[in-house]
């Protein structure tokens, strides 16, 4: 809930394009990096879309964790689908909300990026679980066949 509230706040007027452009300019100035206006516009666009991807990857992870009841995270496709459905639904409502914020607007592209971010978050969990299983199998195999000396 706290992360959803944070994302809702990030879609307010305070975090519109003007703020992120100023922030990017400050970061580039800090490192004494100079870019053309066209390159700045591209960097700014990528920064904003990467923010969407990242915040929804985190959201997808948190949603999946909510379905686990505080237990160790294990892969369950149904939990993953519910997490993705909720993240996608939240994205649609968040973009709709932005239609009414001065300086903001709704974007189907942003909904797609948001959902992709949630997918990446859930895929991370799946990959982590698969890696853990492979590692456990290798360790069990080593115990069964002692190394020759």
N, C-alpha and C positions, 0 to 999 in steps of 0.2 A: 504494500500500500504506500509506503514511504517513497519507494522508487517511482511509482506511478504519479504520485503527487509532485515529485521533483521534475519528472518529464513534463507534466502539465504546466508547471511553472516555467520551464525552459521554452515552452511554446507561447509564452506571453510576449507582450510588446517589448519588454526589457531586453529580450534576447533576439531581437529581429536582426536583419542583415546589417544594419548600421553598427550595432554593437560588435558583431563578430568581425566586421571589416576593420573596425578600430582596434580590436584585440589582435588580429593578425598583423596589422600595421605595427603595433607596439612590439610584438614578438620579432618581426623582421628587423625593426630598428634596433632592438636590443642586441641582435647578432650582427648588426651592420650589413644586412642583406638588402640589396636593391634589386627590384624587379620592375619590369615594364607594367603599365596599366593593364594590358591584356593578360600577362602572366599573373598579375595580382588577382584579377577577376577569376582566372582559372583556379588558382590556389584557394581563393575564398570559397568558390563553389565546392571544391573537393573537401575543404575543411568542414563545411556545413553538412555535406552528405556523409562524410566519415563520422561526424557527431551522431547523425541519425542511426547509422549502422551500429556504432558502439553502444549507444544508450539502449537500443533494442536487443542487442546481443546480451547485455547484462540483464535486461528485463526477462528475456527468454530463460536465462539461467535461474533467475530468482523465482519465476513462475514454476519452473520444473521442480525446484526445491520445495515450493509450497505444497506440492502434491505428495511429498515424501514423508511428511509428518516428523521431521527431525531425524530420520534414520539416515544411514549411509546412502549416498546417491548411487543407485543402480539403474541401469537402462530399462525403461518400460516404454514401448512405442505409444501406447495409449496416453500416458502422461505427457509424452513429447507432443503429440497431436493437440491435446488440450492446451498445453502451454503456447503452442503456435497459434491456435485459434483465438485465444484470449489476447495475445500480443497483436495479432492482425486486427482484431476488433477494436482494441484500444487505439491502434494507429488510425483507423478510420474515424473514430470519434474525436481524436486529437486534431486531425486535419480539418474535420468539420468545424470544430471549435475555433481553429485559426482563421476561418472565413470571416469571423466577426471581430477580429483583432486588427486595429489599424496598423499598417506596416507589415502585416502577415497575410498569408493566403493559403488556401488548401491546394494540395498537390498530390496527384495520383502517383507520381514518381516517388515522392517521399513515403507514401504508404508502401510502395513496393520495396524501397530500400529498408524501411522499418521492419517489414516482414522478413526480408532477407537477413537482416541483422539477428532477428530472433531465431531464424533457421540456423545461422552460423553458431549461435550460442548453444543451441540444442545439439548440433553436430559435434561441437567441442565435447559435450558430455558423453555422447556416444563414442567418440574416438578415445576419450579417457577411459571409459569402461572397457573397450576392446583391448587397449594397451594393458590395462590392469589384468585382464583375463589371460592374455598372452604371457605376461610376466609370471603370473601364478603357475601356468602350465609348464613354463621353462624351469622354474624353481622346483616343481614337483618332479619333473623328468630328471633333473640333476640329483635329487635325493634318491630316486629309484636306481639310477646307474652311477655308482661312485666312480670318480675319476681315477684313471690308472696312474700309478706313480712309478 
